[in-house]
Amino acid sequence: MSNLAEKDAYDAGVAAYGRGDYTETIACWAPAAAAGDVEAAYQLGLMYGNGTGVPQDFPQALKLFTIAAESGHAEAEYSVGVLYGVGLGIERDVAEAAYWYTKAAAQGHTAALCNLAGLYETGQGVTQDYLKAVELYGEAAERGNVIAVFNLGVMTENGVGFAQDYVRAIEFYRVAADSGLAAAQYNLGVLLAQGLGASPDAEQARRWFGLAAAQGHKLAAENLNILNQAAS
């Protein structure tokens, strides 16, 4: 299949996908992927991974993601890392997950940066290295990854990779909390309720617990109830 034919097949698949004709999408993308169309391979992998138009099939998704990943497709590299990290479609292999996250992270993939940081923080699949974890979380945070910002807050609060610093932890948590992350809202509420890193502020703690509780965070709901009882 020529490059032009590959593009035509891929574009036809995109059009079919847009109108919900998944059978036609696969008919277009499968030969394109087999002929080396990296994007077709990745998108087809997503269909198998999500069970869109086909029975969910993680081994097939992994096969297709790997085709694209081996050609340097950052999203595919990340997806291969996720499947190895969780053990979907393949036996769990965290070292292999770290390998693929590293490749995607080198291209600035924010979720890969964050996941790789988590592996360095916990020492899974790589040698534990808190400073490397902080570096990677920081890079992901600069690119807007809220989970990375939250994890920097946790490390700062607990003195892991940083000197323990509640003031700075509050700063990290507030950024993540303002983005709607329930765990950050809860942790921020705890520090404000206890007066760690700031003067005790039950009103603000109640606010953050309430926002987290509204998202189903059980500990936030419990703490909110305690504060409400104390105020009554």
LINGI-V796688 format. One line per field, one symbol per residue. phi: phi as a letter, one per 20 degrees, with the letter a starting at -180 (. if undefined). psi: psi as a letter, one per 40 degrees, with the letter a starting at -180 (. if undefined). A space follows every 50 residues. Layout:
phi->???
psi->???
This chain:
phi->.fgfffffffffffffffemefffgffeffffffeofffffffffffffe membfgbfgfffgfgfgfffenffffgfffgffffendnafgbfffgfgf ffffffenffffgfffgffffemembfgbfffffffgfffffeneffffg fffffffemdncfgbfffggffffffffenfffffffffffffemdnafg bfffffffffffffenffffffffffffffee
psi->hiddddddddddddddddeegdddddddddddddeehdddddddddddde fheiihgddddddddddddeeehdddddddddddddfheihhgddddddd dddddeeehddddddddddddefheihhgdddddddddddddeehddddd dddddddefheiihgdddddddddddddeehddddddddddddefheiih gddddddddddddeeehddddddddddddde.
